[in-house]
Every structure is written in C-alpha cells, then in structure tokens.
Amino acid sequence: LLRKVQIGATPVVTARSLQWISQPQAEKDAQSFTSAINAWKDARTQGNEAQLKKFYLPDFQRQAKKSADGISIVRDEVEYAQGRRIQLKDVSYLHWRDSEDTMVATFGEVFEGERSGRMRRQYWLRQGGEWKLFHEEILG
C-alpha cells in the first residue's frame, strides 16, 4: 500500500480479500502502538533529544523535506515543545500488514497553556518489535 498510495492522500483499498480482526485483537494492537506514541510524546515534552531520536528512522521525511539523519527534525520537535505538556486529541489509527507492519496515526496536539493546536499525521513501521516514524505531515 505504501508503494501505491501517495503519502498524504486518502487510501482506498481494493483487494481480492480483506482479513478482519476481532475487536479484542484490534484493541491489543492499538494498545501496543499507543504505548509507543505516548513514549514519543513524553520524550518531546522532556526535551530528551537522544531518546526522541530513537523513534525516527534514518530516512524520516516530513512533508517532502528530507532530513539527512533526523537530527534537525528532532531538535525542531524539542524546541517546539519547549518542555510543555502535550495532550493528544481525536486520535485515529489505520493499521495494516503487508510486507511490513504499518500504522498511520492522525491526531490533534494541544500544548499546555494553549486553547487550540495543530493536526499531525504520522506514518510508523514496526521494526524488530519497535515502532519507528518514517514520515509525518503537519496538517494545520
């Protein structure tokens, strides 16, 4: 799916078959991912660049800007958060497995002391049991 759908576009799945999973399995998968995204959020809040960098693949991209090693993106995240608590709102996940385990998370983020925030869409891959960011869009 990742090779066929332009990042940022709304995917429409046409397949010979779809395998639906049970609600308990979906909740288990979501819980595993929720732990990862919360750890990413906490690393941003704490201003821990070394910890935050662990969540990004080396070829991570943000809205067509490619970062050589993810360092500038991580630094930008820490500076933007400025140690403020972050609340994620209206979180939705799209999860699928083809050649790799993939999760797309869309959510609003509101920083402590602010009334409104911005929307993000993040694309994650599970590698070696850990979720890693490979692309992100700031939607507004």
GUVOZA-415351 format. One line per field, with one value per atom (N, C-alpha, C, O): residue in three letters; chain; x, y, z. Coordinates in steps of 0.05 Angstrom, whole numbers. Example, Ala and Ser with C-alpha at 12.3 -4.5 7.8 and 13.67 -1.06 7.14 Angstrom:
<pts>
rest: (ALA, ALA, ALA, ALA, SER, SER, SER, SER)
kette: (A, A, A, A, A, A, A, A)
u: (264, 246, 264, 285, 257, 273, 258, 268)
v: (-114, -90, -66, -66, -45, -21, 1, 23)
w: (156, 156, 156, 169, 142, 143, 157, 161)
</pts>
This chain:
<pts>
rest: (LEU, LEU, LEU, LEU, LEU, LEU, LEU, LEU, ARG, ARG, ARG, ARG, LYS, LYS, LYS, LYS, VAL, VAL, VAL, VAL, GLN, GLN, GLN, GLN, ILE, ILE, ILE, ILE, GLY, GLY, GLY, GLY, ALA, ALA, ALA, ALA, THR, THR, THR, THR, PRO, PRO, PRO, PRO, VAL, VAL, VAL, VAL, VAL, VAL, VAL, VAL, THR, THR, THR, THR, ALA, ALA, ALA, ALA, ARG, ARG, ARG, ARG, SER, SER, SER, SER, LEU, LEU, LEU, LEU, GLN, GLN, GLN, GLN, TRP, TRP, TRP, TRP, ILE, ILE, ILE, ILE, SER, SER, SER, SER, GLN, GLN, GLN, GLN, PRO, PRO, PRO, PRO, GLN, GLN, GLN, GLN, ALA, ALA, ALA, ALA, GLU, GLU, GLU, GLU, LYS, LYS, LYS, LYS, ASP, ASP, ASP, ASP, ALA, ALA, ALA, ALA, GLN, GLN, GLN, GLN, SER, SER, SER, SER, PHE, PHE, PHE, PHE, THR, THR, THR, THR, SER, SER, SER, SER, ALA, ALA, ALA, ALA, ILE, ILE, ILE, ILE, ASN, ASN, ASN, ASN, ALA, ALA, ALA, ALA, TRP, TRP, TRP, TRP, LYS, LYS, LYS, LYS, ASP, ASP, ASP, ASP, ALA, ALA, ALA, ALA, ARG, ARG, ARG, ARG, THR, THR, THR, THR, GLN, GLN, GLN, GLN, GLY, GLY, GLY, GLY, ASN, ASN, ASN, ASN, GLU, GLU, GLU, GLU, ALA, ALA, ALA, ALA, GLN, GLN, GLN, GLN, LEU, LEU, LEU, LEU, LYS, LYS, LYS, LYS, LYS, LYS, LYS, LYS, PHE, PHE, PHE, PHE, TYR, TYR, TYR, TYR, LEU, LEU, LEU, LEU, PRO, PRO, PRO, PRO, ASP, ASP, ASP, ASP, PHE, PHE, PHE, PHE, GLN, GLN, GLN, GLN, ARG, ARG, ARG, ARG, GLN, GLN, GLN, GLN, ALA, ALA, ALA, ALA, LYS, LYS, LYS, LYS, LYS, LYS, LYS, LYS, SER, SER, SER, SER, ALA, ALA, ALA, ALA, ASP, ASP, ASP, ASP, GLY, GLY, GLY, GLY, ILE, ILE, ILE, ILE, SER, SER, SER, SER, ILE, ILE, ILE, ILE, VAL, VAL, VAL, VAL, ARG, ARG, ARG, ARG, ASP, ASP, ASP, ASP, GLU, GLU, GLU, GLU, VAL, VAL, VAL, VAL, GLU, GLU, GLU, GLU, TYR, TYR, TYR, TYR, ALA, ALA, ALA, ALA, GLN, GLN, GLN, GLN, GLY, GLY, GLY, GLY, ARG, ARG, ARG, ARG, ARG, ARG, ARG, ARG, ILE, ILE, ILE, ILE, GLN, GLN, GLN, GLN, LEU, LEU, LEU, LEU, LYS, LYS, LYS, LYS, ASP, ASP, ASP, ASP, VAL, VAL, VAL, VAL, SER, SER, SER, SER, TYR, TYR, TYR, TYR, LEU, LEU, LEU, LEU, HIS, HIS, HIS, HIS, TRP, TRP, TRP, TRP, ARG, ARG, ARG, ARG, ASP, ASP, ASP, ASP, SER, SER, SER, SER, GLU, GLU, GLU, GLU, ASP, ASP, ASP, ASP, THR, THR, THR, THR, MET, MET, MET, MET, VAL, VAL, VAL, VAL, ALA, ALA, ALA, ALA, THR, THR, THR, THR, PHE, PHE, PHE, PHE, GLY, GLY, GLY, GLY, GLU, GLU, GLU, GLU, VAL, VAL, VAL, VAL, PHE, PHE, PHE, PHE, GLU, GLU, GLU, GLU, GLY, GLY, GLY, GLY, GLU, GLU, GLU, GLU, ARG, ARG, ARG, ARG, SER, SER, SER, SER, GLY, GLY, GLY, GLY, ARG, ARG, ARG, ARG, MET, MET, MET, MET, ARG, ARG, ARG, ARG, ARG, ARG, ARG, ARG, GLN, GLN, GLN, GLN, TYR, TYR, TYR, TYR, TRP, TRP, TRP, TRP, LEU, LEU, LEU, LEU, ARG, ARG, ARG, ARG, GLN, GLN, GLN, GLN, GLY, GLY, GLY, GLY, GLY, GLY, GLY, GLY, GLU, GLU, GLU, GLU, TRP, TRP, TRP, TRP, LYS, LYS, LYS, LYS, LEU, LEU, LEU, LEU, PHE, PHE, PHE, PHE, HIS, HIS, HIS, HIS, GLU, GLU, GLU, GLU, GLU, GLU, GLU, GLU, ILE, ILE, ILE, ILE, LEU, LEU, LEU, LEU, GLY, GLY, GLY, GLY)
kette: (A, A, A, A, A, A, A, A, A, A, A, A, A, A, A, A, A, A, A, A, A, A, A, A, A, A, A, A, A, A, A, A, A, A, A, A, A, A, A, A, A, A, A, A, A, A, A, A, A, A, A, A, A, A, A, A, A, A, A, A, A, A, A, A, A, A, A, A, A, A, A, A, A, A, A, A, A, A, A, A, A, A, A, A, A, A, A, A, A, A, A, A, A, A, A, A, A, A, A, A, A, A, A, A, A, A, A, A, A, A, A, A, A, A, A, A, A, A, A, A, A, A, A, A, A, A, A, A, A, A, A, A, A, A, A, A, A, A, A, A, A, A, A, A, A, A, A, A, A, A, A, A, A, A, A, A, A, A, A, A, A, A, A, A, A, A, A, A, A, A, A, A, A, A, A, A, A, A, A, A, A, A, A, A, A, A, A, A, A, A, A, A, A, A, A, A, A, A, A, A, A, A, A, A, A, A, A, A, A, A, A, A, A, A, A, A, A, A, A, A, A, A, A, A, A, A, A, A, A, A, A, A, A, A, A, A, A, A, A, A, A, A, A, A, A, A, A, A, A, A, A, A, A, A, A, A, A, A, A, A, A, A, A, A, A, A, A, A, A, A, A, A, A, A, A, A, A, A, A, A, A, A, A, A, A, A, A, A, A, A, A, A, A, A, A, A, A, A, A, A, A, A, A, A, A, A, A, A, A, A, A, A, A, A, A, A, A, A, A, A, A, A, A, A, A, A, A, A, A, A, A, A, A, A, A, A, A, A, A, A, A, A, A, A, A, A, A, A, A, A, A, A, A, A, A, A, A, A, A, A, A, A, A, A, A, A, A, A, A, A, A, A, A, A, A, A, A, A, A, A, A, A, A, A, A, A, A, A, A, A, A, A, A, A, A, A, A, A, A, A, A, A, A, A, A, A, A, A, A, A, A, A, A, A, A, A, A, A, A, A, A, A, A, A, A, A, A, A, A, A, A, A, A, A, A, A, A, A, A, A, A, A, A, A, A, A, A, A, A, A, A, A, A, A, A, A, A, A, A, A, A, A, A, A, A, A, A, A, A, A, A, A, A, A, A, A, A, A, A, A, A, A, A, A, A, A, A, A, A, A, A, A, A, A, A, A, A, A, A, A, A, A, A, A, A, A, A, A, A, A, A, A, A, A, A, A, A, A, A, A, A, A, A, A, A, A, A, A, A, A, A, A, A, A, A, A, A, A, A, A, A, A, A, A, A, A, A, A, A, A, A, A, A, A, A, A, A, A, A, A)
u: (16, 0, 17, 11, 39, 57, 69, 74, 74, 86, 65, 73, 40, 19, 4, -8, 4, -12, 7, 26, 2, 18, 14, -9, 36, 34, 18, 23, -2, -19, -46, -65, -47, -73, -90, -79, -115, -133, -133, -142, -125, -124, -152, -168, -156, -180, -169, -153, -178, -168, -186, -209, -174, -187, -170, -147, -182, -166, -184, -208, -171, -186, -199, -220, -185, -197, -185, -163, -201, -193, -196, -216, -177, -179, -185, -168, -209, -217, -208, -208, -200, -192, -213, -230, -212, -232, -227, -205, -248, -245, -223, -207, -222, -200, -172, -154, -169, -143, -137, -114, -157, -153, -145, -127, -157, -151, -123, -108, -115, -88, -67, -47, -72, -53, -52, -30, -75, -76, -61, -48, -64, -51, -20, -7, -10, 19, 28, 49, 13, 21, 17, 34, -4, -9, 14, 21, 25, 49, 72, 86, 76, 98, 93, 112, 69, 64, 65, 73, 57, 58, 87, 94, 104, 132, 146, 162, 138, 148, 139, 156, 114, 104, 119, 126, 123, 137, 166, 176, 180, 207, 208, 227, 188, 186, 183, 197, 164, 158, 182, 187, 197, 221, 245, 265, 243, 265, 289, 312, 284, 305, 311, 298, 329, 335, 345, 337, 362, 373, 351, 350, 332, 310, 291, 281, 286, 267, 278, 262, 303, 315, 311, 310, 308, 304, 278, 275, 259, 233, 233, 214, 255, 256, 274, 296, 264, 282, 302, 296, 325, 345, 335, 344, 317, 308, 281, 265, 275, 250, 246, 265, 221, 214, 191, 173, 191, 168, 160, 175, 136, 125, 144, 149, 156, 174, 201, 218, 206, 233, 247, 238, 269, 284, 306, 321, 308, 329, 351, 345, 375, 398, 399, 402, 396, 398, 377, 378, 358, 336, 343, 326, 368, 376, 362, 352, 360, 347, 317, 306, 304, 276, 273, 255, 289, 287, 292, 277, 312, 317, 293, 286, 282, 258, 235, 221, 231, 210, 214, 195, 238, 245, 241, 229, 250, 247, 218, 209, 202, 174, 159, 142, 165, 151, 159, 143, 184, 195, 188, 183, 188, 183, 154, 148, 136, 107, 94, 101, 75, 59, 42, 33, 39, 24, 1, 4, -23, -46, -53, -56, -56, -64, -95, -106, -107, -137, -145, -131, -169, -182, -163, -159, -151, -131, -145, -164, -136, -146, -122, -101, -126, -105, -115, -139, -98, -103, -80, -57, -85, -64, -67, -90, -45, -46, -19, 1, -20, 4, 5, -13, 27, 33, 61, 66, 80, 108, 119, 138, 107, 115, 90, 69, 93, 71, 71, 90, 49, 47, 24, 3, 28, 7, 7, 29, -16, -19, -35, -57, -24, -38, -44, -26, -68, -76, -87, -103, -77, -86, -81, -65, -95, -91, -73, -74, -56, -39, -43, -43, -48, -52, -31, -30, -16, 4, -8, -27, 3, -6, -6, 14, -28, -30, -41, -45, -47, -58, -87, -94, -103, -131, -135, -153, -118, -120, -92, -72, -91, -65, -64, -77, -49, -47, -51, -50, -57, -61, -36, -21, -31, -9, -19, -39, -6, -10, 18, 36, 21, 47, 45, 24, 66, 67, 90, 113, 82, 101, 104, 85, 127, 133, 142, 156, 134, 144, 169, 167, 191, 216, 228, 234, 232, 244, 228, 239, 202, 184, 181, 166, 194, 192, 180, 185, 162, 150, 169, 180, 173, 191, 177, 162, 180, 169, 185, 209, 170, 184, 174, 188, 151, 140, 120, 107, 119, 100, 91, 106, 66, 54, 43, 29, 48, 34, 11, 15, -13, -37, -48, -65, -40, -50, -58, -66)
v: (-24, 0, 25, 45, 25, 48, 55, 78, 35, 40, 50, 60, 46, 53, 78, 90, 86, 110, 133, 130, 155, 179, 186, 187, 192, 199, 225, 244, 226, 249, 245, 260, 226, 220, 202, 188, 201, 183, 157, 156, 135, 110, 97, 99, 84, 68, 40, 36, 20, -7, -23, -26, -34, -53, -78, -77, -99, -124, -148, -147, -170, -195, -204, -216, -199, -206, -188, -178, -184, -170, -189, -204, -188, -204, -185, -170, -187, -171, -184, -209, -168, -179, -173, -155, -188, -185, -158, -147, -149, -124, -127, -109, -150, -153, -151, -140, -163, -162, -134, -125, -119, -91, -74, -57, -79, -64, -71, -53, -96, -104, -90, -80, -90, -77, -47, -35, -35, -6, 0, 21, -17, -12, -12, 5, -31, -32, -6, 5, 3, 27, 52, 70, 53, 75, 79, 102, 58, 59, 73, 90, 66, 78, 108, 124, 115, 143, 160, 183, 149, 163, 167, 188, 147, 149, 171, 186, 172, 193, 220, 239, 223, 248, 256, 279, 237, 243, 251, 269, 239, 247, 275, 290, 283, 311, 330, 350, 323, 340, 344, 366, 322, 323, 336, 342, 342, 354, 336, 345, 310, 289, 282, 264, 297, 292, 264, 252, 253, 226, 206, 188, 208, 189, 193, 173, 218, 223, 213, 203, 215, 206, 176, 168, 161, 132, 125, 103, 144, 139, 143, 137, 154, 162, 144, 138, 135, 120, 140, 164, 130, 148, 164, 187, 152, 166, 180, 183, 187, 200, 225, 239, 230, 253, 268, 255, 294, 310, 327, 344, 323, 339, 346, 369, 325, 328, 340, 344, 346, 355, 330, 317, 324, 301, 310, 329, 295, 301, 280, 256, 289, 270, 249, 226, 257, 237, 241, 228, 258, 262, 281, 288, 290, 307, 334, 342, 346, 373, 370, 388, 349, 345, 341, 353, 325, 320, 346, 352, 361, 387, 406, 419, 407, 423, 415, 432, 389, 379, 388, 397, 385, 393, 423, 431, 439, 468, 476, 494, 463, 470, 463, 479, 441, 433, 450, 455, 458, 475, 465, 481, 439, 427, 428, 420, 437, 439, 412, 396, 406, 382, 383, 404, 360, 358, 339, 317, 347, 330, 322, 339, 296, 287, 284, 274, 294, 293, 281, 282, 269, 258, 240, 243, 221, 203, 181, 169, 177, 154, 139, 150, 113, 95, 80, 72, 77, 59, 40, 48, 14, -6, -27, -36, -35, -57, -72, -61, -96, -112, -121, -135, -115, -127, -137, -156, -125, -133, -124, -135, -103, -92, -84, -79, -84, -75, -45, -32, -33, -4, 8, -4, 31, 46, 75, 87, 86, 114, 126, 117, 145, 158, 187, 202, 196, 223, 234, 221, 257, 268, 298, 309, 310, 338, 339, 321, 359, 362, 391, 410, 392, 418, 420, 402, 441, 445, 459, 474, 452, 464, 494, 506, 507, 536, 547, 571, 529, 537, 527, 507, 542, 534, 515, 498, 518, 501, 493, 502, 475, 464, 459, 473, 439, 432, 402, 387, 395, 367, 355, 368, 330, 314, 288, 277, 279, 252, 239, 250, 217, 204, 176, 162, 167, 141, 126, 134, 103, 87, 59, 48, 48, 20, 5, 17, -20, -36, -51, -67, -46, -59, -71, -57, -97, -111, -107, -105, -105, -102, -73, -68, -54, -26, -10, -14, 9, 27, 50, 62, 56, 77, 95, 86, 121, 141, 142, 144, 141, 144, 168, 177, 179, 202, 216, 204, 243, 258, 282, 294, 290, 314, 331, 320, 356, 375, 386, 400, 380, 386, 413, 423, 426, 453, 456, 477)
w: (0, 0, 0, -13, 15, 16, -11, -16, -27, -53, -74, -95, -68, -87, -81, -99, -55, -47, -41, -25, -53, -48, -18, -9, -4, 24, 25, 10, 43, 46, 32, 38, 14, 0, 17, 35, 12, 26, 11, -12, 24, 11, 8, 26, -14, -19, -24, -43, -9, -11, -29, -24, -50, -68, -67, -75, -58, -55, -61, -59, -67, -72, -46, -46, -24, 2, 24, 22, 44, 68, 92, 93, 110, 134, 157, 166, 167, 190, 215, 217, 235, 261, 282, 278, 303, 324, 339, 339, 353, 369, 390, 393, 405, 424, 412, 423, 388, 375, 366, 368, 356, 348, 372, 370, 394, 419, 428, 438, 426, 434, 416, 426, 390, 372, 377, 377, 382, 388, 414, 416, 434, 460, 456, 468, 441, 436, 423, 430, 403, 389, 406, 405, 421, 439, 459, 465, 468, 486, 472, 484, 446, 431, 426, 430, 418, 412, 437, 436, 459, 485, 494, 505, 489, 495, 478, 487, 452, 434, 445, 446, 452, 463, 489, 492, 507, 532, 527, 540, 508, 501, 491, 497, 475, 466, 489, 492, 507, 530, 548, 558, 552, 569, 556, 569, 530, 516, 513, 510, 512, 511, 482, 471, 469, 441, 435, 415, 452, 448, 449, 432, 468, 469, 446, 434, 439, 417, 390, 374, 386, 361, 356, 333, 377, 375, 361, 351, 360, 347, 317, 304, 306, 278, 262, 270, 238, 220, 208, 206, 199, 188, 163, 159, 148, 124, 128, 109, 153, 160, 143, 137, 135, 119, 132, 143, 130, 139, 115, 106, 105, 84, 62, 56, 50, 27, 34, 17, 60, 69, 79, 98, 67, 76, 96, 91, 117, 137, 135, 134, 133, 129, 151, 145, 176, 197, 219, 240, 214, 233, 256, 272, 257, 280, 279, 300, 256, 255, 262, 274, 253, 259, 289, 301, 301, 330, 345, 364, 337, 351, 348, 367, 324, 319, 338, 349, 341, 359, 388, 401, 397, 425, 429, 449, 409, 412, 410, 425, 393, 390, 416, 425, 429, 453, 477, 495, 478, 499, 527, 545, 530, 557, 566, 589, 549, 557, 554, 536, 571, 568, 543, 534, 531, 505, 509, 520, 500, 501, 472, 455, 467, 441, 441, 460, 420, 418, 392, 372, 392, 368, 353, 329, 367, 356, 340, 350, 315, 299, 288, 282, 285, 275, 251, 250, 231, 208, 208, 205, 212, 215, 193, 188, 181, 163, 162, 171, 152, 149, 121, 111, 107, 81, 84, 99, 70, 74, 101, 112, 112, 138, 154, 143, 180, 198, 198, 206, 190, 186, 201, 203, 212, 227, 218, 217, 212, 207, 230, 235, 243, 266, 258, 249, 262, 257, 284, 297, 292, 318, 319, 304, 337, 344, 368, 385, 370, 394, 404, 389, 430, 444, 466, 483, 466, 487, 511, 509, 534, 559, 557, 547, 565, 564, 538, 535, 519, 493, 491, 503, 476, 472, 448, 448, 428, 404, 397, 408, 378, 369, 340, 324, 332, 304, 301, 320, 276, 269, 257, 243, 264, 253, 241, 251, 221, 211, 210, 197, 224, 225, 214, 217, 200, 188, 203, 203, 214, 231, 219, 208, 222, 216, 241, 257, 244, 266, 256, 238, 269, 262, 287, 306, 286, 309, 335, 357, 332, 356, 365, 384, 352, 359, 337, 313, 344, 324, 318, 337, 292, 283, 263, 246, 266, 248, 222, 222, 199, 174, 158, 139, 165, 151, 169, 186, 166, 181, 165, 150, 170, 158, 180, 198, 179, 197, 181, 161, 189, 173, 179, 164, 200, 206, 235, 243)
</pts>
